[in-house]
Amino acid sequence: MHIKLSLIKNFVKGVDKTGNGFEYVRNKFPNVSDAKIKEGIFIGPQIKELMQDIQFDEDLNETERNALLSFKRICKDFLGNHKAANYKDAVDDLLTSYKAINPLSGVTLGFFPESLG
């Protein structure tokens, strides 16, 4: 779960703060402060809600949507109970898409290299 929290935090930090996707998150979780949303601080059930929310997907721009799809793929193919045969591709896609939404974030996922063994 900690890995998912870290990944969603990096994702939300990269979302355009003036875009529809960010505004949707603010409206979806009105009891969460703007500061927490900007920093991507969520709890497990909130992450699950966002991942299942079709409207959230539609409100994101193309680059953000690709990053969200990569996040969903990592959750399914790498962080789930069974590791997919092509999980290395999923990790590469995630890193690429996260850098596209926030090139200055310096996303480093140090826990992946040992797992890719």
C-alpha positions as CSV (number, residue, x, y, z in Angstrom):
1,M,0.0,0.0,0.0
2,H,2.9,2.4,0.7
3,I,4.1,2.1,-2.9
4,K,0.6,3.0,-4.2
5,L,0.4,6.0,-1.9
6,S,3.8,7.2,-3.1
7,L,2.8,6.6,-6.8
8,I,-0.5,8.5,-6.5
9,K,1.2,11.3,-4.7
10,N,3.7,11.7,-7.5
11,F,0.8,11.5,-10.0
12,V,-1.3,14.2,-8.4
13,K,1.7,16.5,-7.9
14,G,2.2,16.3,-11.7
15,V,-1.4,17.0,-12.6
16,D,-2.0,20.5,-14.0
17,K,-3.3,22.5,-11.0
18,T,-5.4,24.7,-13.4
19,G,-6.9,21.8,-15.3
20,N,-10.2,19.9,-15.2
21,G,-8.6,16.8,-13.6
22,F,-7.3,18.7,-10.6
23,E,-10.6,20.6,-10.1
24,Y,-12.4,17.3,-10.3
25,V,-10.3,15.9,-7.4
26,R,-11.0,19.0,-5.4
27,N,-14.7,18.7,-5.9
28,K,-14.8,14.9,-5.3
29,F,-13.1,15.2,-1.9
30,P,-14.3,18.5,-0.5
31,N,-13.3,17.6,3.1
32,V,-9.6,17.2,2.0
33,S,-7.7,20.4,2.2
34,D,-6.3,22.0,-1.0
35,A,-2.8,21.7,0.5
36,K,-3.2,17.9,0.9
37,I,-4.6,17.6,-2.6
38,K,-1.8,19.6,-4.1
39,E,0.7,17.4,-2.3
40,G,-1.1,14.2,-3.4
41,I,-1.9,13.1,0.2
42,F,-4.6,10.5,0.0
43,I,-5.7,7.4,1.9
44,G,-6.3,4.0,0.4
45,P,-10.1,4.3,-0.2
46,Q,-9.7,7.6,-1.9
47,I,-7.2,6.1,-4.3
48,K,-9.5,3.2,-5.0
49,E,-12.3,5.7,-5.7
50,L,-10.2,7.7,-8.2
51,M,-9.0,4.6,-10.0
52,Q,-12.6,3.4,-10.5
53,D,-13.9,6.9,-11.5
54,I,-14.6,7.2,-15.2
55,Q,-15.3,10.9,-15.0
56,F,-11.8,11.5,-13.5
57,D,-10.2,9.7,-16.5
58,E,-12.2,11.9,-18.9
59,D,-11.3,15.1,-17.1
60,L,-7.6,14.5,-17.4
61,N,-5.6,15.8,-20.4
62,E,-4.0,13.1,-22.6
63,T,-0.6,13.1,-20.9
64,E,-2.2,12.9,-17.5
65,R,-4.6,10.1,-18.7
66,N,-1.6,8.1,-20.0
67,A,0.1,8.5,-16.6
68,L,-3.0,7.3,-14.8
69,L,-3.4,4.3,-17.1
70,S,0.3,3.5,-16.3
71,F,-0.4,3.7,-12.6
72,K,-3.5,1.4,-13.0
73,R,-1.4,-1.0,-15.0
74,I,1.4,-1.1,-12.4
75,C,-1.2,-1.8,-9.6
76,K,-2.6,-4.7,-11.6
77,D,0.5,-6.2,-13.3
78,F,3.2,-5.5,-10.7
79,L,1.8,-4.6,-7.3
80,G,-1.1,-7.2,-7.4
81,N,-0.9,-10.8,-6.2
82,H,0.5,-12.0,-9.5
83,K,3.3,-10.4,-11.4
84,A,2.6,-10.2,-15.2
85,A,5.2,-11.6,-17.5
86,N,5.7,-8.2,-19.1
87,Y,5.8,-6.2,-15.8
88,K,9.2,-4.7,-16.8
89,D,7.4,-2.9,-19.6
90,A,4.7,-1.7,-17.2
91,V,7.5,-0.2,-15.0
92,D,9.1,1.5,-18.0
93,D,5.8,2.9,-19.1
94,L,5.1,4.3,-15.6
95,L,8.5,6.0,-15.4
96,T,8.1,7.5,-18.8
97,S,4.5,8.8,-18.3
98,Y,5.3,10.2,-14.8
99,K,8.3,12.1,-16.2
100,A,6.0,13.5,-19.0
101,I,3.5,15.0,-16.5
102,N,6.2,16.3,-14.1
103,P,9.7,16.4,-15.6
104,L,11.1,18.2,-12.6
105,S,9.8,15.7,-10.0
106,G,12.9,13.5,-10.3
107,V,10.7,10.4,-9.9
108,T,12.9,7.7,-8.7
109,L,11.3,4.4,-7.9
110,G,14.2,2.7,-6.1
111,F,12.1,-0.2,-5.0
112,F,11.6,-1.4,-8.6
113,P,15.2,-2.3,-9.7
114,E,15.6,-5.0,-7.0
115,S,12.1,-6.4,-7.9
116,L,12.9,-6.5,-11.6
117,G,15.7,-9.0,-11.0
